């Protein structure tokens, strides 16, 4: 299993030296592990070049099976720890930026009071990446809109309103609310959320094609661009909390809401630490902003 973990770390970090440092091995030990694994399988797994290390075609086909083996091994270890009464583990969770900033600190503080030895590993993604990471076993669960992936099992946590975001001196900034047709011709800055977007679904339902000028994967970069007068956007109210950007946030009529749920393949197969955390989250969801 250590050879599988070494291979995964090489792919994650892009090189043997970085993987060796991260895992506490020498570079020669890591190289020997991979050579031993390749000899056992009879397949060349990695190629090295001046651009770094990458999987061969054969290695690419085998790698998802190796990742699942690592996932099952870690789940077995955590189950053994649970049986021995040692409630430790690593919680691997996929999040979006608003959840990372405004939910996770509060949740982690409370959870660690009960389970102080649990560690957290965050993968920040979108409605496409997070389901893919869950499917591959790279993360245990993630926060998604249930409409973004109907193949996952989900538990709804909360819904929040989405707001129109405009420069402070924009002609529409003095309105009490914004209708989608008000901003149909405005330069629009789209938050890249993968294959599903709540604002784009609302535009489509209204028969409106927004004037998309920029597509960005970062909420805070969008706020800075709106502040600079480059366009308007629609963002979740949660991400707009506690910001000092010189922008105006207005409700949309009719409202657009975003539903966030915890998504996973099968709760029974989750590592025990992640099961406990999901249970803790659902018990305390009413306390979240």
Steps between C-alpha positions, in 0.01 A plus 500: 500500500792737565595466134149601394510799735842599365369486143198712593723760669734517197203574272352749749825696545649446155834348593695237693692745719189686620322171566798367697510816713125489565502132600829506695694271263820547305468550127675170436247320723210651305666400171550143627135480607376601155748266327385214723133576424566519126689168512217335692235625257716456192396846386685831465299746713693828476702696248746773594592798289634850548137607544451268798346162570178368352312174468546280196191398303497170690559679829209733431270201459618340825519814715125521589520143635807590705322808642199289597731248669658779704155633591382156615824443692463827688135423569605163643761668719249748635248222563766310692569814701129534572483139619794568733327812626744741334284755321760649272518539126533736208188667362539569127236745387428693182376853556416823324655824622194629688478176701874500569492857630168522682403149612809288548682698774194487726436133424862395548530680834193324636589160357857510633371557852363147480763344272822702538721259304302511176670677209336679206610505138316749275467485123342819370313441176169542323186307408692294243827434682351411838280213368798375296721500811231311694470242221878442490533478878724807520258652752244340732218748440441852375266797495297525178165613369288179483400595143865492392537122533204268535721190536614594851311456821445838662384659823385860467670739741370847414379728223612858462396784276712615209551874455578726208844658548562841339760777516409763758447773240304283256170655374308202637666513842223717648222256417342298781521179298627380164320304232702281267395702197650809671848352464450298181717733291749591773850347483452188715770331710410132536614291794630173355318229697540203269215363292228653719447867588203636690510844331534346153207268571294805600602691185407200287163460673428868431601466134788746544852465362737699727787699352781288648832680472704316764490153656691461827535224757544730802221693675735757650664575165151564361428749779823683422413516130151629575652761730726605211194554281568214260152356524226358723448155645275280713651337809373310802414714801723278718819597315405869521508502880780696670650650185633855466473534122350825371204326336122492530311174559130498414228233516377353173132498404391224473754358748775257402598256771793263539452171684804339657502135597753244618558250219660154520484162329390286793501603863560144622831486314623839626796510740372521856637851561309633198180325615530665839568839343198480268282405799646794697439736205136398465443539876642854495390625158249744649789681672676568169467839326 
